[in-house]
Amino acid sequence: MERIENYNQLVKIIREAMNRRGVTQTELAKALKVKQPQINRVLTFKNSPSVDFVFEICNYLKISIAAACPTVSINEESVL
């Protein structure tokens, strides 16, 4: 599974987009059909999110991953 590493700038952009749109962690979690603690772990750097999950967050908030953080690196982990 592909995971995002070094995503500090991306999280900053996500937080700013949430603030601008007045979206809470609970609202974002409900929209993405996950629990709020999962959103919190991403926003507090306790979890390295999958590329797909970050894409879902950015899609909901209408922000571009490429524009927000062009230096994000992806680490492929083997899944057995």
PDB file of N, CA, C and O in Angstrom, chain B, residues numbered from 101:
ATOM      1  N   MET B 101       0.845  -1.175   0.000  1.00  0.00           N
ATOM      2  CA  MET B 101       0.000   0.000   0.000  1.00  0.00           C
ATOM      3  C   MET B 101       0.888   1.234   0.000  1.00  0.00           C
ATOM      4  O   MET B 101       1.909   1.274   0.686  1.00  0.00           O
ATOM      5  N   GLU B 102       0.498   2.231  -0.765  1.00  0.00           N
ATOM      6  CA  GLU B 102       1.277   3.452  -0.847  1.00  0.00           C
ATOM      7  C   GLU B 102       0.911   4.379   0.302  1.00  0.00           C
ATOM      8  O   GLU B 102      -0.262   4.653   0.554  1.00  0.00           O
ATOM      9  N   ARG B 103       1.936   4.853   0.987  1.00  0.00           N
ATOM     10  CA  ARG B 103       1.753   5.766   2.118  1.00  0.00           C
ATOM     11  C   ARG B 103       2.475   7.070   1.835  1.00  0.00           C
ATOM     12  O   ARG B 103       3.489   7.096   1.138  1.00  0.00           O
ATOM     13  N   ILE B 104       1.947   8.138   2.375  1.00  0.00           N
ATOM     14  CA  ILE B 104       2.575   9.449   2.205  1.00  0.00           C
ATOM     15  C   ILE B 104       3.510   9.711   3.371  1.00  0.00           C
ATOM     16  O   ILE B 104       3.150   9.515   4.532  1.00  0.00           O
ATOM     17  N   GLU B 105       4.708  10.153   3.050  1.00  0.00           N
ATOM     18  CA  GLU B 105       5.684  10.529   4.058  1.00  0.00           C
ATOM     19  C   GLU B 105       6.012  12.010   3.884  1.00  0.00           C
ATOM     20  O   GLU B 105       5.813  12.572   2.807  1.00  0.00           O
ATOM     21  N   ASN B 106       6.509  12.632   4.937  1.00  0.00           N
ATOM     22  CA  ASN B 106       6.902  14.043   4.885  1.00  0.00           C
ATOM     23  C   ASN B 106       5.751  14.912   4.393  1.00  0.00           C
ATOM     24  O   ASN B 106       5.899  15.683   3.444  1.00  0.00           O
ATOM     25  N   TYR B 107       4.643  14.782   5.029  1.00  0.00           N
ATOM     26  CA  TYR B 107       3.452  15.465   4.549  1.00  0.00           C
ATOM     27  C   TYR B 107       3.058  16.668   5.407  1.00  0.00           C
ATOM     28  O   TYR B 107       1.884  17.034   5.453  1.00  0.00           O
ATOM     29  N   ASN B 108       4.022  17.281   6.081  1.00  0.00           N
ATOM     30  CA  ASN B 108       3.749  18.437   6.946  1.00  0.00           C
ATOM     31  C   ASN B 108       3.019  19.561   6.210  1.00  0.00           C
ATOM     32  O   ASN B 108       2.023  20.084   6.710  1.00  0.00           O
ATOM     33  N   GLN B 109       3.509  19.935   5.025  1.00  0.00           N
ATOM     34  CA  GLN B 109       2.897  21.021   4.265  1.00  0.00           C
ATOM     35  C   GLN B 109       1.477  20.645   3.839  1.00  0.00           C
ATOM     36  O   GLN B 109       0.578  21.486   3.875  1.00  0.00           O
ATOM     37  N   LEU B 110       1.273  19.414   3.443  1.00  0.00           N
ATOM     38  CA  LEU B 110      -0.048  18.972   3.024  1.00  0.00           C
ATOM     39  C   LEU B 110      -1.049  19.064   4.172  1.00  0.00           C
ATOM     40  O   LEU B 110      -2.179  19.509   3.974  1.00  0.00           O
ATOM     41  N   VAL B 111      -0.640  18.647   5.372  1.00  0.00           N
ATOM     42  CA  VAL B 111      -1.528  18.727   6.533  1.00  0.00           C
ATOM     43  C   VAL B 111      -1.859  20.195   6.829  1.00  0.00           C
ATOM     44  O   VAL B 111      -2.996  20.518   7.173  1.00  0.00           O
ATOM     45  N   LYS B 112      -0.882  21.065   6.698  1.00  0.00           N
ATOM     46  CA  LYS B 112      -1.129  22.495   6.913  1.00  0.00           C
ATOM     47  C   LYS B 112      -2.187  22.999   5.939  1.00  0.00           C
ATOM     48  O   LYS B 112      -3.090  23.734   6.339  1.00  0.00           O
ATOM     49  N   ILE B 113      -2.091  22.620   4.679  1.00  0.00           N
ATOM     50  CA  ILE B 113      -3.055  23.034   3.660  1.00  0.00           C
ATOM     51  C   ILE B 113      -4.433  22.449   3.959  1.00  0.00           C
ATOM     52  O   ILE B 113      -5.444  23.134   3.802  1.00  0.00           O
ATOM     53  N   ILE B 114      -4.481  21.188   4.391  1.00  0.00           N
ATOM     54  CA  ILE B 114      -5.764  20.553   4.736  1.00  0.00           C
ATOM     55  C   ILE B 114      -6.415  21.299   5.894  1.00  0.00           C
ATOM     56  O   ILE B 114      -7.610  21.592   5.856  1.00  0.00           O
ATOM     57  N   ARG B 115      -5.629  21.606   6.921  1.00  0.00           N
ATOM     58  CA  ARG B 115      -6.178  22.339   8.075  1.00  0.00           C
ATOM     59  C   ARG B 115      -6.702  23.715   7.670  1.00  0.00           C
ATOM     60  O   ARG B 115      -7.771  24.134   8.112  1.00  0.00           O
ATOM     61  N   GLU B 116      -5.937  24.417   6.822  1.00  0.00           N
ATOM     62  CA  GLU B 116      -6.363  25.736   6.356  1.00  0.00           C
ATOM     63  C   GLU B 116      -7.664  25.636   5.563  1.00  0.00           C
ATOM     64  O   GLU B 116      -8.558  26.466   5.728  1.00  0.00           O
ATOM     65  N   ALA B 117      -7.772  24.621   4.702  1.00  0.00           N
ATOM     66  CA  ALA B 117      -8.992  24.431   3.909  1.00  0.00           C
ATOM     67  C   ALA B 117     -10.179  24.116   4.812  1.00  0.00           C
ATOM     68  O   ALA B 117     -11.286  24.604   4.585  1.00  0.00           O
ATOM     69  N   MET B 118      -9.944  23.300   5.832  1.00  0.00           N
ATOM     70  CA  MET B 118     -11.022  22.985   6.777  1.00  0.00           C
ATOM     71  C   MET B 118     -11.481  24.259   7.485  1.00  0.00           C
ATOM     72  O   MET B 118     -12.682  24.488   7.628  1.00  0.00           O
ATOM     73  N   ASN B 119     -10.535  25.086   7.929  1.00  0.00           N
ATOM     74  CA  ASN B 119     -10.876  26.332   8.613  1.00  0.00           C
ATOM     75  C   ASN B 119     -11.637  27.288   7.707  1.00  0.00           C
ATOM     76  O   ASN B 119     -12.639  27.873   8.117  1.00  0.00           O
ATOM     77  N   ARG B 120     -11.159  27.447   6.467  1.00  0.00           N
ATOM     78  CA  ARG B 120     -11.823  28.355   5.520  1.00  0.00           C
ATOM     79  C   ARG B 120     -13.259  27.923   5.239  1.00  0.00           C
ATOM     80  O   ARG B 120     -14.150  28.760   5.096  1.00  0.00           O
ATOM     81  N   ARG B 121     -13.475  26.619   5.160  1.00  0.00           N
ATOM     82  CA  ARG B 121     -14.799  26.106   4.824  1.00  0.00           C
ATOM     83  C   ARG B 121     -15.655  25.812   6.062  1.00  0.00           C
ATOM     84  O   ARG B 121     -16.824  25.444   5.947  1.00  0.00           O
ATOM     85  N   GLY B 122     -15.057  25.979   7.237  1.00  0.00           N
ATOM     86  CA  GLY B 122     -15.801  25.722   8.468  1.00  0.00           C
ATOM     87  C   GLY B 122     -16.117  24.250   8.675  1.00  0.00           C
ATOM     88  O   GLY B 122     -17.140  23.909   9.268  1.00  0.00           O
ATOM     89  N   VAL B 123     -15.241  23.376   8.188  1.00  0.00           N
ATOM     90  CA  VAL B 123     -15.444  21.933   8.301  1.00  0.00           C
ATOM     91  C   VAL B 123     -14.717  21.412   9.537  1.00  0.00           C
ATOM     92  O   VAL B 123     -13.517  21.633   9.696  1.00  0.00           O
ATOM     93  N   THR B 124     -15.437  20.728  10.401  1.00  0.00           N
ATOM     94  CA  THR B 124     -14.819  20.138  11.589  1.00  0.00           C
ATOM     95  C   THR B 124     -14.295  18.741  11.260  1.00  0.00           C
ATOM     96  O   THR B 124     -14.626  18.165  10.224  1.00  0.00           O
ATOM     97  N   GLN B 125     -13.476  18.213  12.159  1.00  0.00           N
ATOM     98  CA  GLN B 125     -12.992  16.842  11.989  1.00  0.00           C
ATOM     99  C   GLN B 125     -14.160  15.864  11.952  1.00  0.00           C
ATOM    100  O   GLN B 125     -14.147  14.904  11.180  1.00  0.00           O
ATOM    101  N   THR B 126     -15.157  16.105  12.776  1.00  0.00           N
ATOM    102  CA  THR B 126     -16.328  15.225  12.827  1.00  0.00           C
ATOM    103  C   THR B 126     -17.088  15.261  11.506  1.00  0.00           C
ATOM    104  O   THR B 126     -17.507  14.220  11.000  1.00  0.00           O
ATOM    105  N   GLU B 127     -17.266  16.447  10.951  1.00  0.00           N
ATOM    106  CA  GLU B 127     -17.964  16.569   9.667  1.00  0.00           C
ATOM    107  C   GLU B 127     -17.184  15.901   8.542  1.00  0.00           C
ATOM    108  O   GLU B 127     -17.762  15.224   7.692  1.00  0.00           O
ATOM    109  N   LEU B 128     -15.863  16.095   8.542  1.00  0.00           N
ATOM    110  CA  LEU B 128     -15.019  15.476   7.525  1.00  0.00           C
ATOM    111  C   LEU B 128     -15.078  13.961   7.644  1.00  0.00           C
ATOM    112  O   LEU B 128     -15.189  13.257   6.641  1.00  0.00           O
ATOM    113  N   ALA B 129     -15.002  13.467   8.860  1.00  0.00           N
ATOM    114  CA  ALA B 129     -15.067  12.021   9.086  1.00  0.00           C
ATOM    115  C   ALA B 129     -16.392  11.447   8.582  1.00  0.00           C
ATOM    116  O   ALA B 129     -16.420  10.406   7.926  1.00  0.00           O
ATOM    117  N   LYS B 130     -17.468  12.128   8.892  1.00  0.00           N
ATOM    118  CA  LYS B 130     -18.786  11.650   8.456  1.00  0.00           C
ATOM    119  C   LYS B 130     -18.870  11.635   6.931  1.00  0.00           C
ATOM    120  O   LYS B 130     -19.382  10.679   6.348  1.00  0.00           O
ATOM    121  N   ALA B 131     -18.376  12.682   6.286  1.00  0.00           N
ATOM    122  CA  ALA B 131     -18.412  12.767   4.829  1.00  0.00           C
ATOM    123  C   ALA B 131     -17.586  11.661   4.173  1.00  0.00           C
ATOM    124  O   ALA B 131     -17.936  11.169   3.100  1.00  0.00           O
ATOM    125  N   LEU B 132     -16.485  11.274   4.825  1.00  0.00           N
ATOM    126  CA  LEU B 132     -15.597  10.252   4.267  1.00  0.00           C
ATOM    127  C   LEU B 132     -15.904   8.849   4.793  1.00  0.00           C
ATOM    128  O   LEU B 132     -15.233   7.877   4.444  1.00  0.00           O
ATOM    129  N   LYS B 133     -16.936   8.765   5.642  1.00  0.00           N
ATOM    130  CA  LYS B 133     -17.377   7.486   6.211  1.00  0.00           C
ATOM    131  C   LYS B 133     -16.274   6.785   7.002  1.00  0.00           C
ATOM    132  O   LYS B 133     -16.045   5.582   6.869  1.00  0.00           O
ATOM    133  N   VAL B 134     -15.597   7.591   7.835  1.00  0.00           N
ATOM    134  CA  VAL B 134     -14.607   7.070   8.775  1.00  0.00           C
ATOM    135  C   VAL B 134     -14.932   7.660  10.138  1.00  0.00           C
ATOM    136  O   VAL B 134     -15.819   8.504  10.260  1.00  0.00           O
ATOM    137  N   LYS B 135     -14.221   7.220  11.152  1.00  0.00           N
ATOM    138  CA  LYS B 135     -14.427   7.780  12.494  1.00  0.00           C
ATOM    139  C   LYS B 135     -13.523   8.997  12.682  1.00  0.00           C
ATOM    140  O   LYS B 135     -12.450   9.091  12.087  1.00  0.00           O
ATOM    141  N   GLN B 136     -13.975   9.914  13.513  1.00  0.00           N
ATOM    142  CA  GLN B 136     -13.242  11.152  13.751  1.00  0.00           C
ATOM    143  C   GLN B 136     -11.811  10.922  14.231  1.00  0.00           C
ATOM    144  O   GLN B 136     -10.922  11.667  13.820  1.00  0.00           O
ATOM    145  N   PRO B 137     -11.541   9.922  15.085  1.00  0.00           N
ATOM    146  CA  PRO B 137     -10.148   9.725  15.505  1.00  0.00           C
ATOM    147  C   PRO B 137      -9.186   9.444  14.342  1.00  0.00           C
ATOM    148  O   PRO B 137      -8.003   9.773  14.424  1.00  0.00           O
ATOM    149  N   GLN B 138      -9.690   8.840  13.266  1.00  0.00           N
ATOM    150  CA  GLN B 138      -8.831   8.593  12.110  1.00  0.00           C
ATOM    151  C   GLN B 138      -8.409   9.916  11.465  1.00  0.00           C
ATOM    152  O   GLN B 138      -7.260  10.070  11.049  1.00  0.00           O
ATOM    153  N   ILE B 139      -9.330  10.856  11.385  1.00  0.00           N
ATOM    154  CA  ILE B 139      -9.000  12.181  10.853  1.00  0.00           C
ATOM    155  C   ILE B 139      -7.998  12.865  11.777  1.00  0.00           C
ATOM    156  O   ILE B 139      -7.026  13.461  11.313  1.00  0.00           O
ATOM    157  N   ASN B 140      -8.233  12.780  13.074  1.00  0.00           N
ATOM    158  CA  ASN B 140      -7.338  13.399  14.048  1.00  0.00           C
ATOM    159  C   ASN B 140      -5.928  12.836  13.948  1.00  0.00           C
ATOM    160  O   ASN B 140      -4.956  13.588  14.033  1.00  0.00           O
ATOM    161  N   ARG B 141      -5.802  11.536  13.770  1.00  0.00           N
ATOM    162  CA  ARG B 141      -4.463  10.922  13.671  1.00  0.00           C
ATOM    163  C   ARG B 141      -3.709  11.446  12.449  1.00  0.00           C
ATOM    164  O   ARG B 141      -2.493  11.630  12.503  1.00  0.00           O
ATOM    165  N   VAL B 142      -4.417  11.686  11.360  1.00  0.00           N
ATOM    166  CA  VAL B 142      -3.773  12.245  10.170  1.00  0.00           C
ATOM    167  C   VAL B 142      -3.328  13.683  10.437  1.00  0.00           C
ATOM    168  O   VAL B 142      -2.211  14.069  10.093  1.00  0.00           O
ATOM    169  N   LEU B 143      -4.209  14.468  11.053  1.00  0.00           N
ATOM    170  CA  LEU B 143      -3.927  15.892  11.258  1.00  0.00           C
ATOM    171  C   LEU B 143      -2.926  16.164  12.376  1.00  0.00           C
ATOM    172  O   LEU B 143      -2.402  17.272  12.486  1.00  0.00           O
ATOM    173  N   THR B 144      -2.660  15.155  13.208  1.00  0.00           N
ATOM    174  CA  THR B 144      -1.681  15.327  14.289  1.00  0.00           C
ATOM    175  C   THR B 144      -0.428  14.484  14.056  1.00  0.00           C
ATOM    176  O   THR B 144       0.369  14.270  14.970  1.00  0.00           O
ATOM    177  N   PHE B 145      -0.269  14.013  12.830  1.00  0.00           N
ATOM    178  CA  PHE B 145       0.929  13.283  12.404  1.00  0.00           C
ATOM    179  C   PHE B 145       1.141  11.963  13.139  1.00  0.00           C
ATOM    180  O   PHE B 145       2.272  11.487  13.230  1.00  0.00           O
ATOM    181  N   LYS B 146       0.078  11.369  13.661  1.00  0.00           N
ATOM    182  CA  LYS B 146       0.197  10.088  14.356  1.00  0.00           C
ATOM    183  C   LYS B 146      -0.033   8.911  13.423  1.00  0.00           C
ATOM    184  O   LYS B 146       0.144   7.756  13.809  1.00  0.00           O
ATOM    185  N   ASN B 147      -0.430   9.214  12.188  1.00  0.00           N
ATOM    186  CA  ASN B 147      -0.722   8.166  11.227  1.00  0.00           C
ATOM    187  C   ASN B 147      -0.236   8.628   9.859  1.00  0.00           C
ATOM    188  O   ASN B 147      -0.494   9.761   9.451  1.00  0.00           O
ATOM    189  N   SER B 148       0.457   7.763   9.164  1.00  0.00           N
ATOM    190  CA  SER B 148       0.861   8.063   7.799  1.00  0.00           C
ATOM    191  C   SER B 148      -0.276   7.607   6.891  1.00  0.00           C
ATOM    192  O   SER B 148      -0.467   6.407   6.696  1.00  0.00           O
ATOM    193  N   PRO B 149      -1.024   8.541   6.341  1.00  0.00           N
ATOM    194  CA  PRO B 149      -2.212   8.168   5.577  1.00  0.00           C
ATOM    195  C   PRO B 149      -1.873   7.568   4.219  1.00  0.00           C
ATOM    196  O   PRO B 149      -0.803   7.817   3.663  1.00  0.00           O
ATOM    197  N   SER B 150      -2.797   6.779   3.699  1.00  0.00           N
ATOM    198  CA  SER B 150      -2.632   6.250   2.355  1.00  0.00           C
ATOM    199  C   SER B 150      -2.858   7.375   1.348  1.00  0.00           C
ATOM    200  O   SER B 150      -3.503   8.380   1.649  1.00  0.00           O
ATOM    201  N   VAL B 151      -2.324   7.188   0.171  1.00  0.00           N
ATOM    202  CA  VAL B 151      -2.511   8.159  -0.900  1.00  0.00           C
ATOM    203  C   VAL B 151      -3.998   8.293  -1.211  1.00  0.00           C
ATOM    204  O   VAL B 151      -4.494   9.400  -1.423  1.00  0.00           O
ATOM    205  N   ASP B 152      -4.701   7.178  -1.238  1.00  0.00           N
ATOM    206  CA  ASP B 152      -6.136   7.197  -1.534  1.00  0.00           C
ATOM    207  C   ASP B 152      -6.913   8.018  -0.501  1.00  0.00           C
ATOM    208  O   ASP B 152      -7.817   8.776  -0.854  1.00  0.00           O
ATOM    209  N   PHE B 153      -6.553   7.860   0.776  1.00  0.00           N
ATOM    210  CA  PHE B 153      -7.264   8.579   1.829  1.00  0.00           C
ATOM    211  C   PHE B 153      -7.003  10.076   1.736  1.00  0.00           C
ATOM    212  O   PHE B 153      -7.925  10.876   1.899  1.00  0.00           O
ATOM    213  N   VAL B 154      -5.768  10.461   1.476  1.00  0.00           N
ATOM    214  CA  VAL B 154      -5.443  11.877   1.322  1.00  0.00           C
ATOM    215  C   VAL B 154      -6.173  12.439   0.107  1.00  0.00           C
ATOM    216  O   VAL B 154      -6.665  13.567   0.140  1.00  0.00           O
ATOM    217  N   PHE B 155      -6.242  11.653  -0.964  1.00  0.00           N
ATOM    218  CA  PHE B 155      -6.979  12.094  -2.146  1.00  0.00           C
ATOM    219  C   PHE B 155      -8.448  12.343  -1.801  1.00  0.00           C
ATOM    220  O   PHE B 155      -9.025  13.336  -2.245  1.00  0.00           O
ATOM    221  N   GLU B 156      -9.053  11.462  -1.020  1.00  0.00           N
ATOM    222  CA  GLU B 156     -10.451  11.640  -0.611  1.00  0.00           C
ATOM    223  C   GLU B 156     -10.628  12.922   0.202  1.00  0.00           C
ATOM    224  O   GLU B 156     -11.578  13.675  -0.012  1.00  0.00           O
ATOM    225  N   ILE B 157      -9.708  13.162   1.133  1.00  0.00           N
ATOM    226  CA  ILE B 157      -9.772  14.381   1.950  1.00  0.00           C
ATOM    227  C   ILE B 157      -9.683  15.612   1.055  1.00  0.00           C
ATOM    228  O   ILE B 157     -10.503  16.525   1.147  1.00  0.00           O
ATOM    229  N   CYS B 158      -8.680  15.620   0.196  1.00  0.00           N
ATOM    230  CA  CYS B 158      -8.474  16.776  -0.681  1.00  0.00           C
ATOM    231  C   CYS B 158      -9.639  16.952  -1.648  1.00  0.00           C
ATOM    232  O   CYS B 158     -10.037  18.082  -1.932  1.00  0.00           O
ATOM    233  N   ASN B 159     -10.181  15.870  -2.150  1.00  0.00           N
ATOM    234  CA  ASN B 159     -11.318  15.946  -3.053  1.00  0.00           C
ATOM    235  C   ASN B 159     -12.515  16.570  -2.339  1.00  0.00           C
ATOM    236  O   ASN B 159     -13.190  17.431  -2.902  1.00  0.00           O
ATOM    237  N   TYR B 160     -12.779  16.149  -1.121  1.00  0.00           N
ATOM    238  CA  TYR B 160     -13.897  16.696  -0.358  1.00  0.00           C
ATOM    239  C   TYR B 160     -13.706  18.182  -0.082  1.00  0.00           C
ATOM    240  O   TYR B 160     -14.652  18.966  -0.158  1.00  0.00           O
ATOM    241  N   LEU B 161     -12.467  18.560   0.238  1.00  0.00           N
ATOM    242  CA  LEU B 161     -12.172  19.961   0.563  1.00  0.00           C
ATOM    243  C   LEU B 161     -11.894  20.814  -0.677  1.00  0.00           C
ATOM    244  O   LEU B 161     -11.689  22.024  -0.583  1.00  0.00           O
ATOM    245  N   LYS B 162     -11.893  20.155  -1.842  1.00  0.00           N
ATOM    246  CA  LYS B 162     -11.651  20.832  -3.120  1.00  0.00           C
ATOM    247  C   LYS B 162     -10.280  21.512  -3.167  1.00  0.00           C
ATOM    248  O   LYS B 162     -10.147  22.672  -3.556  1.00  0.00           O
ATOM    249  N   ILE B 163      -9.260  20.740  -2.752  1.00  0.00           N
ATOM    250  CA  ILE B 163      -7.881  21.221  -2.864  1.00  0.00           C
ATOM    251  C   ILE B 163      -7.073  20.204  -3.656  1.00  0.00           C
ATOM    252  O   ILE B 163      -7.398  19.017  -3.662  1.00  0.00           O
ATOM    253  N   SER B 164      -6.033  20.660  -4.317  1.00  0.00           N
ATOM    254  CA  SER B 164      -5.185  19.810  -5.144  1.00  0.00           C
ATOM    255  C   SER B 164      -3.961  19.360  -4.358  1.00  0.00           C
ATOM    256  O   SER B 164      -3.250  20.186  -3.787  1.00  0.00           O
ATOM    257  N   ILE B 165      -3.715  18.066  -4.328  1.00  0.00           N
ATOM    258  CA  ILE B 165      -2.529  17.547  -3.649  1.00  0.00           C
ATOM    259  C   ILE B 165      -1.280  18.092  -4.327  1.00  0.00           C
ATOM    260  O   ILE B 165      -0.353  18.533  -3.647  1.00  0.00           O
ATOM    261  N   ALA B 166      -1.243  18.070  -5.636  1.00  0.00           N
ATOM    262  CA  ALA B 166      -0.063  18.522  -6.373  1.00  0.00           C
ATOM    263  C   ALA B 166       0.224  19.998  -6.114  1.00  0.00           C
ATOM    264  O   ALA B 166       1.375  20.390  -5.924  1.00  0.00           O
ATOM    265  N   ALA B 167      -0.816  20.801  -6.108  1.00  0.00           N
ATOM    266  CA  ALA B 167      -0.620  22.234  -5.876  1.00  0.00           C
ATOM    267  C   ALA B 167      -0.277  22.519  -4.422  1.00  0.00           C
ATOM    268  O   ALA B 167       0.512  23.416  -4.127  1.00  0.00           O
ATOM    269  N   ALA B 168      -0.878  21.747  -3.509  1.00  0.00           N
ATOM    270  CA  ALA B 168      -0.672  21.979  -2.080  1.00  0.00           C
ATOM    271  C   ALA B 168       0.702  21.544  -1.619  1.00  0.00           C
ATOM    272  O   ALA B 168       1.303  22.186  -0.757  1.00  0.00           O
ATOM    273  N   CYS B 169       1.196  20.477  -2.173  1.00  0.00           N
ATOM    274  CA  CYS B 169       2.456  19.931  -1.666  1.00  0.00           C
ATOM    275  C   CYS B 169       3.195  19.163  -2.758  1.00  0.00           C
ATOM    276  O   CYS B 169       3.131  17.935  -2.792  1.00  0.00           O
ATOM    277  N   PRO B 170       3.885  19.853  -3.636  1.00  0.00           N
ATOM    278  CA  PRO B 170       4.569  19.176  -4.738  1.00  0.00           C
ATOM    279  C   PRO B 170       5.743  18.308  -4.311  1.00  0.00           C
ATOM    280  O   PRO B 170       6.244  17.521  -5.114  1.00  0.00           O
ATOM    281  N   THR B 171       6.200  18.432  -3.053  1.00  0.00           N
ATOM    282  CA  THR B 171       7.356  17.651  -2.625  1.00  0.00           C
ATOM    283  C   THR B 171       6.987  16.445  -1.768  1.00  0.00           C
ATOM    284  O   THR B 171       7.869  15.823  -1.177  1.00  0.00           O
ATOM    285  N   VAL B 172       5.703  16.100  -1.688  1.00  0.00           N
ATOM    286  CA  VAL B 172       5.292  14.930  -0.912  1.00  0.00           C
ATOM    287  C   VAL B 172       5.899  13.692  -1.550  1.00  0.00           C
ATOM    288  O   VAL B 172       5.873  13.538  -2.771  1.00  0.00           O
ATOM    289  N   SER B 173       6.446  12.810  -0.721  1.00  0.00           N
ATOM    290  CA  SER B 173       6.998  11.569  -1.236  1.00  0.00           C
ATOM    291  C   SER B 173       6.087  10.398  -0.900  1.00  0.00           C
ATOM    292  O   SER B 173       5.351  10.427   0.087  1.00  0.00           O
ATOM    293  N   ILE B 174       6.147   9.379  -1.726  1.00  0.00           N
ATOM    294  CA  ILE B 174       5.304   8.202  -1.521  1.00  0.00           C
ATOM    295  C   ILE B 174       6.201   7.001  -1.278  1.00  0.00           C
ATOM    296  O   ILE B 174       7.194   6.793  -1.974  1.00  0.00           O
ATOM    297  N   ASN B 175       5.832   6.221  -0.280  1.00  0.00           N
ATOM    298  CA  ASN B 175       6.575   5.020   0.084  1.00  0.00           C
ATOM    299  C   ASN B 175       5.679   3.816  -0.188  1.00  0.00           C
ATOM    300  O   ASN B 175       4.593   3.707   0.380  1.00  0.00           O
ATOM    301  N   GLU B 176       6.126   2.921  -1.046  1.00  0.00           N
ATOM    302  CA  GLU B 176       5.346   1.714  -1.327  1.00  0.00           C
ATOM    303  C   GLU B 176       5.722   0.631  -0.327  1.00  0.00           C
ATOM    304  O   GLU B 176       6.889   0.271  -0.176  1.00  0.00           O
ATOM    305  N   GLU B 177       4.700   0.124   0.350  1.00  0.00           N
ATOM    306  CA  GLU B 177       4.905  -0.973   1.290  1.00  0.00           C
ATOM    307  C   GLU B 177       4.339  -2.228   0.650  1.00  0.00           C
ATOM    308  O   GLU B 177       3.298  -2.171  -0.005  1.00  0.00           O
ATOM    309  N   SER B 178       4.991  -3.333   0.824  1.00  0.00           N
ATOM    310  CA  SER B 178       4.484  -4.584   0.286  1.00  0.00           C
ATOM    311  C   SER B 178       3.281  -5.041   1.082  1.00  0.00           C
ATOM    312  O   SER B 178       3.272  -4.969   2.311  1.00  0.00           O
ATOM    313  N   VAL B 179       2.304  -5.493   0.403  1.00  0.00           N
ATOM    314  CA  VAL B 179       1.122  -6.045   1.030  1.00  0.00           C
ATOM    315  C   VAL B 179       1.034  -7.503   0.618  1.00  0.00           C
ATOM    316  O   VAL B 179       0.967  -7.826  -0.568  1.00  0.00           O
ATOM    317  N   LEU B 180       1.034  -8.365   1.602  1.00  0.00           N
ATOM    318  CA  LEU B 180       0.975  -9.806   1.307  1.00  0.00           C
ATOM    319  C   LEU B 180      -0.433 -10.309   1.363  1.00  0.00           C
ATOM    320  O   LEU B 180      -0.673 -11.496   1.142  1.00  0.00           O
TER     321      LEU B 180
END
